[in-house]
């Protein structure tokens, strides 16, 4: 079994692309990161890590873009996990995200090699949509976020990260600027007299696109705004020629999991996010 590092997105996808696209939904996050590296390389603080593990054929893939977590692919041979742990033993990883059983095994291998203990922070589910189920009418309309919306977008992105990801946002200004500039992504707002909900569209895959983040402030919830916005944005992507739309949900939030399935999103794979304990 051989582990190969790549030095560029193109080199990485040449090695791993066929393996990844065979399960495009499961690997939509990896494809999205590759797309973002091309469009907004300044979002990352150090060179990325690309690894492909092969045994006559590719059996595992991993990618990390500092300061973010490692992302693991589906793993077709468990022997690839200790090989990845050995290769990453000296790399300062905040944590990892990936298919439930694989990321748990990887974090165990990390700890066995002297890494700080880790804990499960979030359990998510990948969903895929190929057709939008017709929805009941909701007052308002979708529009693209403009520079004049920047302050509101920044506040809501920060609120989303604190609420959904339990994360302390560190680059809200840069993140907001990248969304507003529409470099490989676009931000959509639902307006009903005033702006009441937000969703992003970006992180391209070979045949699809990811929807998210999705955020509605507490005072505007329970009116169907987020459902209408996600359904309208998803339909627009299908109309533009995308075969799939993908999104992630927090399994601890049964409401969002139900809402997206009503729109037509179908569950594909559960993934877990682990973080190393801070010193």
HULIN-V922206 format. One record per backbone hydrogen bond with DSSP energy under -1.0 kcal/mol. NH is the residue of the N-H (numbers start at 1). CO is the residue of the C=O. If there is no record, write none. Layout:
[[NH:CO] [NH:CO]]
This chain:
[[2:54] [4:52] [6:50] [12:8] [13:9] [14:10] [15:11] [16:12] [17:13] [20:16] [21:17] [22:18] [23:20] [24:21] [27:23] [28:25] [31:27] [32:28] [33:29] [34:30] [35:31] [36:32] [37:33] [38:34] [39:35] [40:36] [43:40] [44:41] [45:66] [49:64] [51:62] [52:4] [53:60] [54:2] [55:57] [59:53] [60:53] [62:51] [63:71] [64:49] [68:65] [70:95] [71:63] [72:97] [73:61] [76:59] [80:77] [81:78] [84:80] [85:81] [86:82] [87:83] [88:84] [89:86] [91:88] [93:91] [96:274] [97:70] [98:272] [100:270] [103:99] [104:100] [105:101] [106:102] [107:103] [108:104] [109:105] [110:106] [111:107] [112:108] [114:111] [115:110] [119:275] [121:273] [122:273] [124:271] [125:249] [126:269] [127:247] [128:266] [129:245] [133:263] [141:191] [143:189] [145:187] [149:146] [150:147] [153:149] [154:150] [155:151] [156:152] [157:153] [158:154] [159:155] [160:156] [161:157] [162:158] [163:159] [164:160] [167:161] [175:171] [176:172] [177:173] [178:174] [179:175] [180:176] [181:177] [182:179] [183:178] [184:182] [186:201] [188:199] [189:143] [190:197] [191:141] [192:194] [196:190] [197:190] [198:215] [199:188] [200:213] [201:186] [202:210] [205:208] [210:202] [211:246] [212:200] [215:198] [220:217] [221:218] [228:224] [229:225] [230:226] [231:227] [232:228] [233:229] [234:230] [235:231] [236:232] [237:233] [238:234] [239:235] [240:236] [241:238] [242:237] [243:207] [244:207] [245:129] [246:209] [247:127] [249:125] [251:123] [253:250] [257:253] [258:254] [259:255] [260:256] [261:257] [262:258] [263:259] [264:260] [265:260] [266:128] [268:126] [269:126] [271:124] [272:98] [273:122] [274:96] [275:119] [276:94] [277:117]]
